[in-house]
């Protein structure tokens, strides 16, 4: 699907995070605010197809997470800084903005809500929440510690929960991608920063979605995450993998976010 044919006119901007880091974002569509939180290696540009499908009913804001795209990368890194980045984007998007996060972006969205970021309902697609996923991230981190960014990226992409649209060996074809592998360490920190005791603080409505063709461990992790959250439900998309088709995911996210919506001016 051609992204330009599905994405409405975009406006670009920047918001300043608490530590002074500029965070770049794109906004399109009209309606209640919805912030898209990308997974590992993702940027605002990668969210345009999904965002375009949702823009008929939402004012969609997609942003470049710290260290990616046009956003800054003030050190030293800490998950708290990424939560502050998302808080700044939510403030720019509009009070009570809904959140949708893919992969580690879903973990970050939940961590932000647990930390008190004033967001609305949250939907997440296959956030890494299993022992297998944590072990995979540890192996990636070990390669990064050795300075082997290309190898770390290839290991990440070789896994079935890797980044959509890329494949192992991509670093040989797109050398610039290897540089962004350093941000995988940020995702590792995010994955390790959401123990079950913090999930109990997520009082927003949450939809946890997985793909019916994803590995059994991924689907089991999605159900375990749902059970650990106070107000969550689980949904499986038949035939989908981690590289979920936007046109399949979009109506599920839209239905969840619009249910029980109070009319404007309601008490």
C-alpha distance (Angstrom), angle and dihedral (degrees) to the residues before:
residue distance angle dihedral
X1 . . .
X2 3.81 . .
X3 3.79 108.6 .
X4 3.80 94.9 -150.5
X5 3.81 90.3 57.7
X6 3.80 92.2 53.1
X7 3.80 101.5 39.1
X8 3.83 119.2 80.3
X9 3.77 121.9 -140.3
X10 3.80 109.6 -54.5
X11 3.76 132.3 -146.8
X12 3.78 119.5 -158.0
X13 3.75 127.9 -150.2
X14 3.77 146.6 149.0
X15 3.76 133.0 -122.8
X16 3.78 124.8 -164.3
X17 3.79 117.7 -122.8
X18 3.79 121.9 -141.0
X19 3.81 93.6 -93.3
X20 3.81 92.4 49.7
X21 3.80 97.1 -98.7
X22 3.82 113.5 145.1
X23 3.80 112.2 -127.6
X24 3.80 116.2 -161.4
X25 3.79 121.1 -145.6
X26 3.80 143.3 174.2
X27 3.80 124.1 -141.9
X28 3.80 128.9 -164.2
X29 3.76 139.9 152.9
X30 3.78 131.1 36.3
X31 3.78 133.0 -98.5
X32 3.81 137.0 54.0
X33 3.83 112.5 -3.0
X34 3.80 119.9 -94.7
X35 3.82 123.9 -179.7
X36 3.81 119.6 -156.0
X37 3.81 114.6 -149.5
X38 3.80 113.9 -159.4
X39 3.78 126.2 -140.3
X40 3.80 128.1 -130.7
X41 3.83 113.2 -28.5
X42 3.80 90.7 -1.5
X43 3.81 126.0 136.7
X44 3.79 136.7 -174.6
X45 3.80 89.3 -93.0
X46 3.79 90.5 60.5
X47 3.81 90.7 57.2
X48 3.80 96.3 55.9
X49 3.80 98.7 99.3
X50 3.82 94.3 49.1
X51 3.80 90.6 39.6
X52 3.78 91.4 49.9
X53 3.79 91.1 53.5
X54 3.80 90.4 51.3
X55 3.79 96.4 41.9
X56 3.80 93.7 86.4
X57 3.78 89.5 72.6
X58 3.79 105.0 19.9
X59 3.76 141.1 48.4
X60 3.80 95.1 -121.8
X61 3.79 121.7 -153.8
X62 3.81 117.8 -172.5
X63 3.78 119.3 179.9
X64 3.78 142.1 -169.5
X65 3.76 107.3 -111.9
X66 3.81 117.9 -130.8
X67 3.81 112.5 -63.6
X68 3.81 94.6 16.3
X69 3.76 135.8 97.8
X70 3.79 112.9 -23.6
X71 3.82 95.9 -18.1
X72 3.78 124.2 106.1
X73 3.78 127.6 -114.9
X74 3.79 111.5 -146.1
X75 3.80 111.9 -177.5
X76 2.89 152.2 -94.8
X77 3.79 96.2 49.0
X78 3.80 120.8 -131.5
X79 3.79 131.2 164.7
X80 3.80 87.7 -124.8
X81 3.81 88.7 64.3
X82 3.82 91.1 54.0
X83 3.79 89.5 50.2
X84 3.81 88.7 51.7
X85 3.81 88.8 50.1
X86 3.79 91.0 54.0
X87 3.81 90.8 45.4
X88 3.80 89.2 54.8
X89 3.81 91.3 49.7
X90 3.83 91.1 48.6
X91 3.79 88.6 51.0
X92 3.80 89.6 52.6
X93 3.81 93.6 44.6
X94 3.79 95.2 51.2
X95 3.78 140.8 -86.5
X96 3.78 114.8 -57.8
X97 3.79 94.4 10.1
X98 3.78 114.2 -178.1
X99 3.80 117.6 -122.2
X100 3.78 132.7 -141.4
X101 3.79 119.1 -175.1
X102 3.78 131.5 -177.4
X103 3.81 121.8 -152.3
X104 3.79 110.3 -35.6
X105 3.80 87.5 0.5
X106 3.79 86.7 67.6
X107 3.80 90.9 52.9
X108 3.81 89.7 49.7
X109 3.81 91.3 49.9
X110 3.80 91.4 52.2
X111 3.81 91.9 45.3
X112 3.80 90.1 52.0
X113 3.79 93.0 51.6
X114 3.81 90.4 46.0
X115 3.80 87.9 53.1
X116 3.80 91.5 54.2
X117 3.82 103.5 -97.3
X118 3.85 102.8 159.3
X119 3.79 99.2 -121.0
X120 3.78 130.7 143.6
X121 3.81 127.2 -129.0
X122 3.80 118.0 -20.0
X123 3.78 131.4 -144.6
X124 3.80 122.2 -170.8
X125 3.79 132.3 -171.9
X126 3.81 117.4 -148.4
X127 3.80 100.0 -34.2
X128 3.85 109.9 -170.5
X129 3.77 103.1 -102.2
X130 3.80 105.9 147.0
X131 3.80 137.9 91.1
X132 3.81 88.5 -114.5
X133 3.78 92.0 54.9
X134 3.81 92.7 47.5
X135 3.81 90.5 50.8
X136 3.80 90.3 50.6
X137 3.78 90.2 52.5
X138 3.80 90.9 49.1
X139 3.81 90.6 54.7
X140 3.79 90.5 49.5
X141 3.81 89.7 49.6
X142 3.81 91.4 51.4
X143 3.80 90.2 56.9
X144 3.80 91.3 47.3
X145 3.81 89.7 51.7
X146 3.80 87.9 55.4
X147 3.80 90.4 52.8
X148 3.82 91.4 -112.3
X149 3.80 98.3 134.2
X150 3.80 96.8 158.3
X151 3.81 91.6 50.5
X152 3.80 90.7 47.4
X153 3.79 90.5 51.5
X154 3.81 93.0 48.0
X155 3.81 91.0 49.9
X156 3.77 90.4 50.4
X157 3.79 93.2 48.3
X158 3.80 93.1 46.0
X159 3.80 90.5 64.9
X160 3.78 118.6 89.0
X161 3.82 89.3 -120.9
X162 3.78 91.8 57.4
X163 3.76 128.0 126.9
X164 3.82 116.0 -63.6
X165 3.78 117.4 -108.4
X166 3.81 97.2 19.5
X167 3.77 131.7 93.7
X168 3.82 137.6 -162.6
X169 3.79 111.4 -75.8
X170 3.79 92.5 29.8
X171 3.81 89.6 127.2
X172 3.81 89.3 70.0
X173 3.81 89.3 57.5
X174 3.79 99.3 37.0
X175 3.82 108.2 31.5
X176 3.80 92.2 179.4
X177 3.78 89.7 65.6
X178 3.82 90.9 66.4
X179 3.80 90.1 62.9
X180 3.79 90.6 58.8
X181 3.81 89.4 54.6
X182 3.80 88.3 86.4
X183 3.82 87.7 74.1
X184 3.80 89.3 63.6
X185 3.80 85.1 79.3
X186 3.81 87.5 60.5
X187 3.80 90.5 54.0
X188 3.80 90.2 49.0
X189 3.80 88.9 56.2
X190 3.82 91.0 48.4
X191 3.81 92.0 50.5
X192 3.80 91.4 51.7
X193 3.79 94.7 45.8
X194 3.80 101.2 70.6
X195 3.81 110.2 72.5
X196 3.79 118.5 176.6
X197 3.81 92.9 -101.8
X198 3.81 89.5 63.7
X199 3.79 92.5 49.5
X200 3.80 87.9 66.7
X201 3.82 87.1 67.7
X202 3.82 92.2 61.7
X203 3.80 101.1 98.9
X204 3.80 96.2 164.0
X205 3.79 120.5 103.1
X206 3.81 108.1 -93.0
X207 3.79 132.8 -164.7
X208 3.82 115.3 -160.8
X209 3.80 112.3 -162.1
X210 3.79 131.2 -172.8
X211 3.78 137.3 171.9
X212 3.77 121.4 -103.1
X213 3.81 90.7 -139.1
X214 3.81 94.2 49.1
X215 3.81 119.7 106.5
X216 3.80 115.9 -73.3
X217 3.80 90.5 -116.4
X218 3.78 91.3 57.4
X219 3.79 91.6 51.9
X220 3.80 92.4 45.6
X221 3.81 89.3 51.3
X222 3.80 90.4 52.0
X223 3.79 90.9 53.6
X224 3.81 91.4 46.7
X225 3.79 90.7 51.2
X226 3.80 90.6 49.7
X227 3.79 90.7 52.7
X228 3.82 91.7 49.9
X229 3.81 94.3 54.4
X230 3.84 120.3 82.2
X231 3.83 97.1 -135.6
X232 3.80 107.9 21.6
X233 3.76 138.3 128.9
X234 3.79 130.5 -167.8
X235 3.80 130.6 -132.4
X236 3.81 130.6 -178.4
X237 3.80 120.2 -156.1
X238 3.79 108.9 -143.6
X239 3.80 114.5 -121.8
X240 3.80 95.7 3.8
X241 3.80 127.6 126.5
X242 3.80 130.8 -168.7
X243 3.80 85.8 -73.4
X244 3.78 89.5 68.4
X245 3.80 118.8 -171.3
X246 3.83 108.1 -112.1
X247 3.81 92.7 -141.0
X248 3.83 89.0 57.3
X249 3.80 95.7 45.2
X250 3.80 99.2 41.9
X251 3.83 99.3 68.4
X252 3.82 91.1 46.4
X253 3.80 91.6 52.6
X254 3.81 91.5 43.9
X255 3.81 93.9 50.5
X256 3.80 91.5 49.9
X257 3.78 95.8 46.8
X258 3.79 95.1 46.4
X259 3.80 99.4 46.7
X260 3.77 115.7 106.2
X261 3.79 90.4 6.0
X262 3.76 110.6 165.2
X263 3.82 115.8 -128.8
X264 3.77 117.0 -108.9
X265 3.79 110.1 -82.9
X266 3.79 94.7 23.1
X267 3.76 115.6 146.3
